[in-house]
Amino acid sequence: MPTAIKLLIAGGFGAGKTTMVGSVSETRPLRTEEILTDQGIGIDDLSGVEAKNTTTVAMDFGRITISDDYVLYLFGTPGQRRFWFVWDELSLGALGAVVLADTRRLADCFPSVDYFERRDTPFIVAVNCFDGARRYELSEVRLALNLGDDVPVLLCDARERTSSKQALITLVQHAMAVNARRRAESAGNAATG
């Protein structure tokens, strides 16, 4: 039986989480999308994503088989505040997270960054390159999000399989390095304690 590796795809409303899961999943992704209705007026902020007409209400789920030994399970989190209560369940046992950033609404990824920092979960930031969106230097995004130098920041097009795959590879490599460093620190503390 292969080892399951759980990864989260997080970010603000309309950042491209559903699209990313769909672009890399080897199976038809499970989606819990619902049509936006008049009930969301005053609750859902559509500025910058006015053409969006659906929203994830629980999660997106996809799978990537790496080998006979490893399978990646991808969980896309809902982006709207009213659905954040599911994040705690989705994040249990996760190796790490990709935080998708949309430069049209950059502040919307702050809750994701804060959540993973508080939980001490390894994460990377993938700046989703939307058509027509202003481009920023990665150093500008890092500064705007107040990220440490140890958090990888990269450009991504969630629509493209190769680009999404590279973001996931970067996340896995980063999470493995963080966890190896933590084990070494823990062993060093145990030896001196």
C-alpha positions as CSV (number, residue, x, y, z in Angstrom):
1,M,0.0,0.0,0.0
2,P,1.5,3.4,-1.0
3,T,2.3,6.1,1.6
4,A,-0.3,8.9,1.4
5,I,1.1,12.4,1.4
6,K,-1.5,15.2,2.1
7,L,-1.0,18.6,0.6
8,L,-3.2,21.7,1.0
9,I,-4.0,24.3,-1.7
10,A,-5.1,27.5,0.1
11,G,-5.6,31.1,-0.6
12,G,-8.3,33.8,-0.9
13,F,-11.6,33.6,-2.7
14,G,-11.0,33.3,-6.5
15,A,-7.3,32.8,-6.2
16,G,-7.3,29.6,-8.4
17,K,-7.4,26.7,-5.9
18,T,-10.0,24.7,-7.7
19,T,-8.2,25.3,-11.0
20,M,-4.9,24.2,-9.6
21,V,-6.3,20.9,-8.1
22,G,-8.0,20.2,-11.5
23,S,-4.9,21.0,-13.5
24,V,-2.7,18.3,-11.8
25,S,-5.1,15.6,-10.5
26,E,-4.8,12.3,-12.4
27,T,-8.5,11.6,-11.5
28,R,-11.5,13.8,-12.1
29,P,-11.3,16.1,-9.0
30,L,-14.0,16.1,-6.4
31,R,-15.4,19.6,-6.3
32,T,-17.9,21.1,-3.9
33,E,-18.7,24.2,-5.9
34,E,-21.9,26.0,-5.7
35,I,-23.3,28.9,-7.8
36,L,-23.0,32.3,-6.2
37,T,-26.5,33.7,-5.5
38,D,-28.1,36.9,-4.3
39,Q,-27.7,35.5,-0.7
40,G,-24.0,36.4,-0.9
41,I,-24.5,40.1,-1.6
42,G,-22.8,42.0,1.1
43,I,-21.0,38.8,2.3
44,D,-18.9,37.8,-0.8
45,D,-16.5,40.5,-2.0
46,L,-16.2,40.1,-5.8
47,S,-14.0,43.1,-6.4
48,G,-11.3,42.0,-8.8
49,V,-13.1,38.7,-9.6
50,E,-16.4,40.1,-10.9
51,A,-16.8,37.3,-13.5
52,K,-16.6,34.5,-10.8
53,N,-19.9,32.7,-10.5
54,T,-19.2,29.7,-8.3
55,T,-17.5,29.1,-5.0
56,T,-16.0,26.1,-3.1
57,V,-18.1,25.4,-0.1
58,A,-16.2,22.6,1.5
59,M,-13.1,21.4,-0.4
60,D,-11.6,20.3,-3.7
61,F,-9.9,16.9,-3.8
62,G,-7.5,15.4,-6.3
63,R,-4.9,12.7,-6.4
64,I,-1.4,12.2,-8.0
65,T,0.3,8.8,-8.0
66,I,4.0,9.4,-7.7
67,S,5.1,5.8,-7.7
68,D,4.0,2.4,-6.2
69,D,5.3,3.8,-2.9
70,Y,3.8,7.4,-2.8
71,V,0.4,9.0,-3.6
72,L,-0.2,12.8,-3.2
73,Y,-3.7,13.8,-2.0
74,L,-4.5,17.4,-2.7
75,F,-7.1,19.3,-0.7
76,G,-8.2,22.7,-1.9
77,T,-9.5,24.8,0.9
78,P,-12.5,27.1,0.6
79,G,-11.5,30.7,0.3
80,Q,-14.4,32.5,1.9
81,R,-14.3,33.4,5.6
82,R,-17.7,31.8,6.3
83,F,-16.2,28.4,5.3
84,W,-12.9,28.6,7.1
85,F,-14.2,26.3,9.9
86,V,-13.3,23.3,7.7
87,W,-9.6,24.3,7.5
88,D,-8.8,22.6,10.8
89,E,-10.1,19.3,9.6
90,L,-8.5,19.6,6.2
91,S,-5.1,20.5,7.6
92,L,-4.8,17.5,9.9
93,G,-1.8,15.4,8.8
94,A,-0.9,17.7,6.0
95,L,2.8,17.8,5.0
96,G,2.4,21.4,3.9
97,A,0.5,24.0,1.9
98,V,0.6,26.0,-1.3
99,V,-0.8,29.5,-0.6
100,L,-2.0,30.8,-3.9
101,A,-1.7,34.6,-4.2
102,D,-3.7,36.7,-6.5
103,T,-2.0,40.1,-7.0
104,R,-5.4,41.7,-7.8
105,R,-6.4,40.9,-4.2
106,L,-3.2,40.2,-2.5
107,A,-4.5,40.9,1.0
108,D,-6.9,37.9,0.6
109,C,-4.0,35.5,1.1
110,F,-3.0,37.0,4.5
111,P,-5.4,34.7,6.4
112,S,-3.9,31.6,4.8
113,V,-0.3,32.8,5.6
114,D,-1.3,33.6,9.2
115,Y,-3.1,30.2,9.6
116,F,-0.1,28.2,8.4
117,E,2.4,30.3,10.4
118,R,0.4,29.8,13.6
119,R,0.1,26.1,13.0
120,D,3.8,25.9,12.2
121,T,2.9,24.2,8.9
122,P,5.5,24.4,6.1
123,F,4.1,26.5,3.2
124,I,5.1,28.2,0.0
125,V,3.5,31.1,-1.8
126,A,2.7,30.7,-5.5
127,V,1.7,33.9,-7.2
128,N,-1.0,32.9,-9.7
129,C,-0.5,34.8,-13.0
130,F,-3.9,35.9,-14.0
131,D,-4.4,37.4,-17.5
132,G,-4.4,41.1,-17.3
133,A,-3.2,41.3,-13.7
134,R,-0.3,43.6,-12.8
135,R,3.0,41.7,-12.5
136,Y,5.2,42.3,-9.4
137,E,8.6,41.2,-8.6
138,L,8.7,38.2,-6.2
139,S,10.6,40.3,-3.7
140,E,7.8,42.9,-3.7
141,V,5.2,40.1,-3.0
142,R,7.5,38.7,-0.2
143,L,7.7,42.2,1.3
144,A,4.0,42.9,1.0
145,L,3.1,39.6,2.7
146,N,5.9,40.1,5.3
147,L,7.4,36.6,4.6
148,G,10.7,35.4,5.9
149,D,13.5,34.5,3.5
150,D,12.9,30.9,4.3
151,V,9.4,30.8,2.7
152,P,9.7,30.0,-1.1
153,V,7.8,32.4,-3.4
154,L,7.3,31.6,-7.0
155,L,5.2,32.4,-10.0
156,C,2.6,30.0,-11.1
157,D,-0.2,29.6,-13.6
158,A,-2.7,27.3,-11.9
159,R,-4.3,26.5,-15.3
160,E,-1.1,24.8,-16.5
161,R,-0.3,21.3,-15.3
162,T,3.5,21.9,-15.6
163,S,3.4,25.1,-13.6
164,S,1.1,23.7,-10.9
165,K,3.3,20.6,-10.7
166,Q,6.4,22.7,-10.2
167,A,4.6,24.5,-7.3
168,L,3.8,21.2,-5.7
169,I,7.4,20.0,-6.1
170,T,8.7,23.2,-4.5
171,L,6.3,22.6,-1.6
172,V,7.3,19.0,-1.0
173,Q,11.0,19.9,-1.2
174,H,10.5,22.8,1.2
175,A,8.4,20.8,3.7
176,M,10.9,17.9,3.7
177,A,13.8,20.4,4.4
178,V,11.8,22.1,7.2
179,N,10.9,18.8,8.8
180,A,14.5,17.5,8.5
181,R,15.8,20.7,10.2
182,R,13.2,20.3,12.9
183,R,14.2,16.7,13.6
184,A,17.9,17.7,13.7
185,E,17.1,20.5,16.1
186,S,15.0,18.2,18.3
187,A,17.8,15.6,18.4
188,G,20.3,18.3,19.2
189,N,18.1,19.6,22.1
190,A,17.6,16.1,23.4
191,A,21.3,15.4,23.4
192,T,22.1,18.6,25.3
193,G,19.1,18.4,27.6
